[in-house]
Amino acid sequence: MQSYESVYRKYRNAVMRFAIQCVGSRDIAEELTAEAFLELHRHWETIDTERLPSWLFTVVKNRAADHWRRAELERRYFASESTRPKQAHAPTVGHGLFDNEALKPVHRICLTLRYVHELSLGEIAQRLGLSEVQVKGHLQYARELLRKQLSGEADR
Amino acid sequence: MKNPHFDAEEKEFQREIASALDKVRASVGACPHPDQLMAAAAGVQFQDAAAVREHSAACPVCQTLMRDLSSYEYPAVSDEEDRRIRATWGAATGVPRPTPGWWTWLWRPMPLAAAAFAIILVVTGALVLRQPGQRPDESAKSVQPSRIPAAAARVAFVLEKAAIKVPAAAVLVYRGDAESGKTFLNELASALEPYRMDNYAEAARRLDLLAGKYPKYAEPHYYLGVSRLFLGENEPALAALNSALPLADDSLRDDVSWYLAIALDRAGRSEDARREVEGLCGHAGEYQQRACASVGELRR
């Protein structure tokens, strides 16, 4: 029989990662992770441990659905006051803009979030668990690389 | 849009990419917010989830972003986050975790005296209250509540992560018989990357696509089934493993059969699960020992 502590240590990172995927924000993901393990704590006497970690993922998924329901209500409320942010939809960019073998996924993520979805440096940093300085660095590197690519194409 | 502040260099960059941006703009509809995109991919139900999934299936920009974000190695839970998560249990349950080690109490005289007194009290009480002729295991039962249900007491029939095996197609590639198998292997390796990192939602998404693309290979169906099991999606897991079984060669058949038994059990088909496990128990193989032990557990 596994102890609660060992289960927590074993699955906390996987649950946190899944929670980030479900809600985006690391802060909210942390709350969801805490709630999932709190639920596990509450049901520890009766829990069928062979159902872990899927049981934890299901708790996170259900809590994430609640989160999105609340967010939708808030969005509607603000929309009714004509202050609905245009954030809901970003301009669509076709395939190929940020395609470059030298770019790592983190560069493409930063570029897309910044210049397609127009998120602030702080929002990108918070989402990726990086500092704003790091995000700025990734963007700078990626811009330079793409600049070279664009100027190379122009020279041809 | 948040209309974030763009500095002069960024504005210049935007001007530079403007024409390229215009060139590559495609009309697949407006992209949803990245958070919604990822939530829909993870299977979270929300109002626009179906529309988001429909969009992302057609939008290469969203697909790239989803792939990149899914493979992104988020920092592990930090010490600070860990403290806050643990504090949640403490606040809600009144049980502070982690408890300090017992050795920290040894040098504290008052708790030591209290503990010694409590032990004496318990031992004396047990001697006084113990019925003559009562068996020791019965007294243990009365002290320790039966907190583990039958299923939780299982030690053999449990879901553990399936090891990644060299696919049958790899053998053909090594022999030089199937050049096309190389492409499959590369794509399988990429799809298994999130599985390796315990990111089952993304693994399921990728393996689902791969299973559609290579319906005659067992591996995508098999690992898809295992990923779905970890996500608690029992019926889809069952479907994937049922697809994998007739395709699996000798090196993979027992693995598929084992996870199929788990999926059947979780889908409430315990009798079918037991039959599957009995089959594994009946012949020599990697799962024989566990399967034979599981037959008894499934009868409970």
Interface residues (C-beta under 8 A of the other chain):
Chain A: M1 Y4 E5 R12 N13 A14 M16 R17 F18 I20 Q21 C22 V23 G24 S25 R26 E30 T33 A34 E35 F37 L38 H41 R42 E45 T46 I47 D48 T49 E50 R51 P53 S54 W55 F57 T58 K61 A64 A65 W68 R69 E72 P85 K86 Q87 A88 H89 A90 P91 T92 V93 G94 H95 G96 L97 F98 P105 V106 R108 I109 T112 L113 R114 Y115 V116 H117 E118 L119 S120 L121 E123 R127 L128 G129 L139 R143 L146 R147 L150
Chain B: M1 K2 N3 P4 H5 E9 E10 F13 Q14 E16 I17 A20 L21 K23 V24 R25 A26 S27 V28 G29 A30 C31 P32 H33 P34 D35 Q36 M38 A39 A41 A42 G43 V44 Q45 F46 Q47 C59 P60 V61 T64 L65 R67 D68 L69 S70 S71 Y72 Y74 P75 A76 V77 E81 D82 R84 I85 T88 W89 A92 T93 V95 R97 P98 P145 R147 I148 P149 A151 A152 R154 F157 V158 L159 M197 D198 N199 Y200 A201 E202 L229 F230 L231 G232 R266
